[in-house]
Amino acid sequence: MNDLNRRVFLLSPVAAGSALLLGADAARAQVVMVSEKDATAAALGYTTDSARVNPKRFPNHSSAQKCGNCELYAGRPGDGTGECRIFTGKRVSAIGWCSAYVLKG
């Protein structure tokens, strides 16, 4: 085996591993937000802004209830969006709300 072929052979796994890592970062960067029109979101009254909740439909809602302080919210404090355990694989607005809200304890 000549030196060039040996280098290519030895560096191929490194290049493949780097490509996989870059691909994983790109997939993580793609943010899929929950739509208010999503069937589950609509059934739960999800809104991207807690201030827009219909008080007639959800009389127990309070302005302090937001996805960002909900037990089901998996985002980091201070982030504008985060994953929700109700909407697997999708993100919700930290200032959003739905009727599945449970105060983080």
C-alpha positions in Angstrom: 0.0 0.0 0.0 1.5 3.3 -0.9 1.5 6.3 1.4 -1.3 8.1 -0.3 -3.7 5.1 -0.1 -2.7 4.5 3.5 -3.6 8.1 4.4 -6.9 8.0 2.6 -7.7 4.6 4.3 -6.8 6.0 7.8 -8.6 9.3 7.4 -11.8 8.0 5.9 -13.4 7.0 9.3 -12.5 10.5 10.7 -14.2 12.2 7.7 -17.2 10.0 8.0 -17.5 10.6 11.7 -17.2 14.4 11.2 -20.0 14.3 8.6 -22.3 12.4 10.9 -21.7 14.9 13.7 -22.3 17.8 11.4 -25.5 16.2 10.2 -26.7 15.7 13.7 -26.1 19.4 14.5 -28.0 20.4 11.4 -31.0 18.2 12.3 -31.0 19.7 15.8 -31.0 23.2 14.3 -34.2 22.5 12.5 -36.9 23.7 14.8 -40.4 22.4 14.4 -42.9 24.6 16.2 -46.3 23.4 17.2 -49.0 25.1 15.1 -52.1 26.4 16.9 -54.0 24.5 14.1 -52.4 21.2 15.0 -55.2 18.8 16.0 -53.9 18.2 19.5 -52.9 21.8 20.0 -56.4 23.0 19.0 -58.1 20.5 21.3 -56.0 21.7 24.2 -56.5 25.4 23.3 -52.8 25.9 22.7 -51.9 29.5 21.9 -48.4 30.9 21.3 -49.2 33.8 23.6 -50.8 33.2 27.0 -52.3 36.8 26.9 -54.6 35.7 24.0 -56.3 32.8 25.8 -60.1 33.0 25.5 -61.4 33.5 29.1 -64.8 32.2 28.2 -63.5 28.9 26.9 -60.8 28.6 29.7 -62.1 30.4 32.8 -59.4 28.9 35.1 -56.5 30.3 33.0 -54.4 33.0 34.7 -51.9 35.4 33.1 -49.1 33.9 35.2 -49.6 30.5 33.5 -47.1 30.1 30.6 -45.4 27.2 28.9 -42.1 28.4 30.3 -43.2 27.7 33.9 -45.2 24.5 33.2 -44.1 21.1 34.4 -44.4 19.7 30.9 -42.0 22.3 29.3 -38.6 20.8 28.7 -36.9 24.0 27.4 -34.2 25.8 29.3 -35.1 28.9 31.4 -34.7 32.0 29.4 -35.1 30.3 26.0 -38.0 31.7 23.8 -39.0 28.2 22.8 -38.7 24.7 24.2 -39.9 21.1 23.7 -43.1 20.1 25.4 -43.8 16.6 26.6 -47.4 16.8 25.1 -46.1 17.7 21.6 -43.3 15.2 21.2 -40.5 16.4 18.9 -42.0 19.9 18.6 -41.3 23.1 20.3 -43.7 25.6 22.0 -43.4 29.2 22.8 -42.2 29.9 26.3 -45.0 32.5 26.6 -47.6 30.1 25.2 -50.3 28.2 27.0 -52.5 25.2 26.8 -55.1 23.5 29.0 -52.7 20.8 30.0 -50.8 23.4 32.0 -49.3 22.2 35.3 -47.4 24.6 37.5 -43.7 23.5 37.7 -43.1 22.4 41.3 
